[in-house]
Structure formats: C-alpha cells, structure tokens
Amino acid sequence: MRIAVLALDGLFDTGLAVTLDTLKAANGLSARLMGGAPRFDVSTVGVRRRVRSGQGFAIPVQAITPDLKPDWVIVPALNATTPELLVPALERADVKDAVRQLRQWRDEGVLIAASCIGTFLLAETGLLDHRHATSTWSLAPLFRQRYPHVLLDESRMLVPSDIGVTAGAAMGHLDLALWLIRKTSPELAALVSRYLLADIRTLQAPYIIPNHLAQADPLIQRFERWSREHLKEGFSLQRAANALATSTRSLQRRCREVLGKSPLAYFQDLRVERAQALLHGSGLDLEAIAAEVGYEDGATLRTLLRQRLGRGVRDLRAELR
C-alpha cells in the first residue's frame, strides 16, 4: 500500500509521529515475525518545501509531483485546538493549496484518511458533504456550524466512507493507522496493537466532556447548568424551556445545531457523566447511583451506560483500580 502523509506548517507533532511510527512498526513486524516484505511504502509530502511542526521542528517533506501515485493520503491534525486558532488557520494559503491538492487526488481515485482536526481540511474540500464522518469531539459544535451538510457523529472513533475514512480526536491518529494496517492484514494489525500496547477503540463517547461542548453557545450553557441541578428529576422539555425563558422549539433547535442531539439526549449524557463519577469514587451501589441520577432502578442505568460507553458497570468500576 502506497501512503502519502500530508504535512503542513503547525501540525500536531504527536499526530504525525504516531502515524509514521505505527506504520514503521507494521513494516518491521511484518518482516521479522510474519516472514513477509514491508506492507507500506510511506512518504511525507508537503505543498511547501519547508514545513515546521507546531512545536517548531523542521519536517523533511517531498514535493508533490505527477509521478507520486499514492493509494491513500493521510491528513494529520493541525495544532490549532480552539475555534479562535483553527478558523484563521483554515484561511492560510498553504491550507487552501492542500485542499485543492486533496480534491485533485480524489479525482484521481486516491482514498483520503483524516484524523482529529485534519478532518476539517477534508471537510473544506466538500468531499464529506452528505457523507457520514467523525471529527475531534471537542470542536464538534464548530464542525457542525461550518459544514452543515456533513453527517457528523463525534461519538464514533472511526467512520469509513466511499472516499476514505475519518478518525476522532488526538490519539485517533493511532486508531486510524491501525485501521489502515487492518485493511491490509488483520493479523498484522493485532500484532502492532500488542507491540504498541494500543487497545482498539471504537468510540469517542467515553471521553467527551459535556461541559466543554456547552461552552459553544450561551443557551446550551444555561441548559447544562439547569440540567445538572435537576438530574434527579424526570426530564421535561417544557419545564426546561420555561426555566430558560425560551420556547421548546428554540431549545430543541439549538441543541441540534450545537450538539447534534436532542435536549433529552444531552440530559442523558450528563446523567451518564455523573454516574461514571459516582461509580469511580462514591462507593455507592448501582441502585443508589441510579437514584442519584434520576432512574428508578439500576437495570435502566446499566443499559444506558453500556449503550453510551460501550462498557459495563464492572469495567467502569475497574478503571481506577
């Protein structure tokens, strides 16, 4: 598999390093333990001759020439972790050149993989419009605002599509590299995972911080505060709207636009977050925790935790042991 990793000024150092190191480990393990040749021909390319990382390190890059014929292009994240940093970065001349290059590669049949904030560059091309995708959960409100035609699900770690694949936040670069290795050889991917002590993750949901997402909108911030004060009560959309001096329709619309979910779903996210905290540190049994977050019995809470987090109560309690 021929892979080109697209490097831009100010990229996330860890994202580039973990991508290259994981693919290098795959090549080494393929040769040493599986008796085969290296599976990946990896090059680091740039739209500019000189590229520096977010930490200021010079990154050697190859020029993009007509004879470069990758099967896959990987777009690592920029080290721009807030809207105030990211929006201006997306307007840079080199980023716009990279967007044009991605469109050209796709026109030539190249598949594109993007991780974390790299998914914003891919979304800038328009190639994700009307397709399912994921991105870094922390900037999901901005992603929805900027790319309303993308079918975003930031709860997932990896989302394949017909144009390639998108991956989630920060260490999603590792999940993406393992996914590409698995496309070539599931056995090799399992070896690399064990070699790097890297568990396979399918969800970002356990890592999402609801309070962080609420900061993107004043009404959602107020709804979050109200919700935390009323977790023990059954959810009522009308009561929430009345308390916030808005209409049920406006509250529903803002939740969809900012969070990509209903007010009830966000309320349940806060219940799950609180239940996780109590499971980790309170010593309460499941029935008592269920009562603390507004459920009549532990069975309902147990089901919700598994649905949202992909793990059972026993696994969650064991995390901090």
C-alpha positions, 0 to 999 in steps of 0.5 A: 500500500502506497501512503502519502502523509500530508504535512503542513506548517503547525501540525500536531507533532504527536499526530504525525509521529504516531502515524509514521511510527505505527506504520514503521512498526507494521513494516518491521513486524511484518518482516521479522515475525510474519516472514513477509516484505514491508506492507507500506511504502510511506512518504511525507509530502508537503505543498511547501518545501519547508514545513515546521511542526507546531512545536517548531521542528523542521519536517523533511517533506517531498514535493508533490509531483505527477509521478507520486501515485499514492493509494491513500493520503493521510491528513494529520491534525493541525495544532490549532485546538480552539475555534479562535486558532483553527478558523484563521488557520483554515484561511492560510494559503498553504491550507487552501493549496492542500485542499485543492491538492486533496480534491485533485487526488480524489479525482484521481481515485486516491482514498483520503484518511483524516484524523482529529482536526485534519478532518476539517481540511477534508471537510473544506474540500466538500468531499464529506458533504452528505457523507457520514464522518467523525471529527475531534469531539471537542470542536464538534459544535464548530464542525457542525456550524461550518459544514452543515451538510456533513453527517457528523457523529463525534461519538464514533472513533472511526467512520469509513466512507466511499472516499476514505475514512475519518478518525476522532480526536488526538490519539485517533491518529493511532486508531486510524493507522491501525485501521489502515494496517487492518485493511491490509492484514488483520493479523498484522494489525493485532500484532502492532496493537500488542507491540504498541500496547494500543487497545482498539477503540471504537468510540469517542463517547467515553471521553467527551466532556459535556461541559466543554461542548456547552461552552459553544453557545450561551443557551446550551450553557444555561441548559447544562447548568439547569440540567445538572441541578435537576438530574434527579428529576424526570426530564421535561422539555417544557419545564426546561424551556420555561426555566430558560425563558425560551420556547421548546422549539428554540431549545430543541433547535439549538441543541441540534445545531450545537450538539447534534442531539436532542435536549433529552439526549444531552440530559442523558449524557450528563446523567451518564457523566455523573454516574461514571463519577459516582461509580469511580469514587462514591462507593455507592451501589448501582441502585443508589447511583441510579437514584442519584441520577434520576432512574428508578432502578439500576437495570435502566442505568446499566443499559444506558451506560453500556449503550453510551460507553460501550462498557459495563458497570464492572469495567467502569468500576475497574478503571481506577483500580 
